[in-house]
Amino acid sequence: MLEDDVAAFIAGHVMMIAATRDEAMRAHIGRGCGADFDPDVGDLTLLVSATQWPEFCANARPGAPIAFTVCRPDNYKSLQIKGQIIDVREATADQAERGRRYLEGMLAVMADLGVTRLQLSTVLTNADLVAIRFWPADLFLQTPGPGAGERLRSGA
């Protein structure tokens, strides 16, 4: 469902936030620390700190829905991908390294925009990463403006 342009956008310098929900349908959010699209399989893997976002991770279970939003901090171009979780497990060493590179890259981008490492320290961390794999089902434009919320693609 995701094409090269979307995969490249996700792999770029974007802030990531995702939501899961509990049994009472209350949303729980978590900030991503990197994501990877596998074009051979068609799924996405999102890295999230289980320590920083425990409620989000507790509700990330196979079969559960997930909403994943990515935003370029320099121009607010934003996309949201909704899907269904396939698997949740501790990040591998390679994924943890990807999370470290993502964190360092985003801290540099945000510093260029005037946001300090200290300001981000409470919301952006790569400690105790879990890898959440999910099937993308729907893609929405979320960039502020008249097109926000428009469905771009649907896997249904």
Backbone torsions as a table, in degrees:
resi	resn	phi	psi	omega
1	MET	NA	-32.0	-179.5
2	LEU	-90.0	136.1	179.7
3	GLU	-101.6	174.7	-174.7
4	ASP	-56.1	-38.3	-177.9
5	ASP	-63.8	-40.5	179.4
6	VAL	-71.5	-42.5	178.3
7	ALA	-60.6	-41.6	178.5
8	ALA	-65.8	-39.1	178.4
9	PHE	-61.3	-47.1	-180.0
10	ILE	-62.4	-37.3	-178.5
11	ALA	-76.9	-9.7	-178.1
12	GLY	-82.6	-163.2	-179.4
13	HIS	-85.4	84.3	-179.3
14	VAL	-127.3	144.5	170.5
15	MET	-78.6	148.1	-175.3
16	MET	-129.1	132.0	173.4
17	ILE	-138.6	142.9	-178.9
18	ALA	-137.3	162.3	179.3
19	ALA	-135.1	139.3	168.8
20	THR	-120.3	178.4	178.0
21	ARG	-139.7	152.5	179.1
22	ASP	-92.1	-174.8	-177.2
23	GLU	-63.6	-26.7	178.4
24	ALA	-86.4	8.1	178.8
25	MET	69.1	19.2	175.4
26	ARG	-82.5	133.9	-180.0
27	ALA	-76.3	143.6	173.4
28	HIS	-129.3	130.0	-175.5
29	ILE	-106.2	160.1	174.6
30	GLY	-152.8	143.8	176.0
31	ARG	-88.8	135.5	178.4
32	GLY	-79.9	155.0	177.2
33	CYS	-126.9	48.3	-179.6
34	GLY	115.9	150.6	177.9
35	ALA	-149.7	155.5	-177.4
36	ASP	-142.1	131.1	175.4
37	PHE	-99.2	130.2	177.7
38	ASP	-101.0	101.5	-176.3
39	PRO	-66.5	-23.5	179.9
40	ASP	-72.4	-33.8	-178.5
41	VAL	-101.3	-36.6	-179.7
42	GLY	95.9	12.8	179.7
43	ASP	-109.8	166.0	177.1
44	LEU	-112.8	146.4	171.7
45	THR	-121.9	122.5	179.8
46	LEU	-107.1	133.0	176.9
47	LEU	-99.2	130.1	-177.6
48	VAL	-140.2	143.1	177.4
49	SER	-77.6	116.5	177.9
50	ALA	-67.5	-29.4	178.6
51	THR	-72.0	-43.6	-176.8
52	GLN	-75.0	-34.3	-172.9
53	TRP	-127.8	62.0	-172.9
54	PRO	-65.2	-38.5	-179.3
55	GLU	-67.5	-41.9	177.0
56	PHE	-57.1	-50.6	-177.1
57	CYS	-66.5	-35.2	179.3
58	ALA	-63.1	-28.8	-178.7
59	ASN	-97.2	1.9	176.4
60	ALA	-88.4	95.7	-177.4
61	ARG	-129.1	150.2	176.2
62	PRO	-53.3	133.7	-179.1
63	GLY	92.9	-16.7	-178.4
64	ALA	-81.1	151.8	176.7
65	PRO	-77.1	156.8	176.3
66	ILE	-144.3	142.8	172.9
67	ALA	-119.4	126.0	-173.6
68	PHE	-123.8	120.4	-178.1
69	THR	-117.8	134.2	177.2
70	VAL	-122.2	141.6	-175.0
71	CYS	-143.5	130.5	173.2
72	ARG	-78.9	120.4	-175.0
73	PRO	-70.5	-16.4	-178.6
74	ASP	-85.7	-20.2	-179.9
75	ASN	-139.7	0.8	177.9
76	TYR	65.7	14.1	173.2
77	LYS	-61.1	126.9	-173.3
78	SER	-136.6	142.4	174.5
79	LEU	-129.3	149.0	174.0
80	GLN	-125.6	134.6	178.0
81	ILE	-119.0	126.0	175.9
82	LYS	-108.3	144.2	-179.0
83	GLY	-164.8	-167.0	-179.0
84	GLN	-121.8	131.9	-178.6
85	ILE	-69.3	134.4	178.3
86	ILE	-99.8	-43.1	-170.5
87	ASP	-156.7	147.2	175.2
88	VAL	-135.7	127.0	178.7
89	ARG	-154.6	166.6	176.0
90	GLU	-60.4	139.9	179.6
91	ALA	-63.7	142.4	175.0
92	THR	-74.1	171.1	177.3
93	ALA	-60.1	-41.4	178.1
94	ASP	-64.1	-41.6	178.3
95	GLN	-66.2	-39.7	177.8
96	ALA	-62.3	-38.1	176.6
97	GLU	-66.0	-40.9	176.3
98	ARG	-60.9	-41.2	177.4
99	GLY	-63.1	-39.0	177.8
100	ARG	-64.2	-45.2	178.7
101	ARG	-63.9	-40.5	177.7
102	TYR	-59.9	-48.8	-178.3
103	LEU	-59.5	-48.7	179.9
104	GLU	-62.2	-42.1	178.5
105	GLY	-63.3	-43.4	-179.3
106	MET	-70.6	-35.2	176.4
107	LEU	-62.8	-37.8	177.7
108	ALA	-67.6	-44.1	178.3
109	VAL	-60.7	-46.5	-177.8
110	MET	-67.8	-35.2	176.4
111	ALA	-61.6	-39.9	176.7
112	ASP	-62.7	-23.8	178.8
113	LEU	-95.4	4.2	176.6
114	GLY	92.2	10.1	179.1
115	VAL	-101.7	125.2	-175.1
116	THR	-85.2	160.3	174.8
117	ARG	-57.2	-40.9	179.6
118	LEU	-61.1	-42.6	-179.9
119	GLN	-63.0	-32.7	-178.2
120	LEU	-89.2	-10.6	-173.0
121	SER	-62.6	-23.3	-179.5
122	THR	-87.7	-9.9	-176.9
123	VAL	-126.8	-10.4	-175.3
124	LEU	-132.6	110.4	-179.9
125	THR	-146.9	155.8	176.5
126	ASN	-112.7	22.9	178.9
127	ALA	-76.9	135.7	174.2
128	ASP	51.5	56.8	-176.9
129	LEU	-72.0	139.3	169.0
130	VAL	-113.9	151.0	178.9
131	ALA	-106.4	119.0	-179.0
132	ILE	-109.5	110.6	179.4
133	ARG	-94.0	134.9	177.8
134	PHE	-147.6	155.7	176.3
135	TRP	-87.4	123.0	174.7
136	PRO	-73.5	130.8	-179.1
137	ALA	-114.4	-37.8	-177.5
138	ASP	-137.6	143.4	179.7
139	LEU	-123.3	129.7	-178.0
140	PHE	-125.9	144.9	169.6
141	LEU	-81.1	128.9	179.7
142	GLN	-123.9	8.1	177.3
143	THR	-60.1	130.7	179.2
144	PRO	-54.3	138.0	179.7
145	GLY	137.9	-171.5	-173.2
146	PRO	-65.3	-22.6	-179.7
147	GLY	-92.4	-1.5	-176.9
148	ALA	-57.8	132.4	179.7
149	GLY	92.4	-5.4	-178.8
150	GLU	-69.6	130.8	176.0
151	ARG	-74.6	125.9	179.8
152	LEU	-94.8	-38.0	-179.3
153	ARG	-150.5	151.1	176.0
154	SER	-135.6	135.1	177.3
155	GLY	-88.7	-4.6	-177.6
156	ALA	-81.0	NA	NA
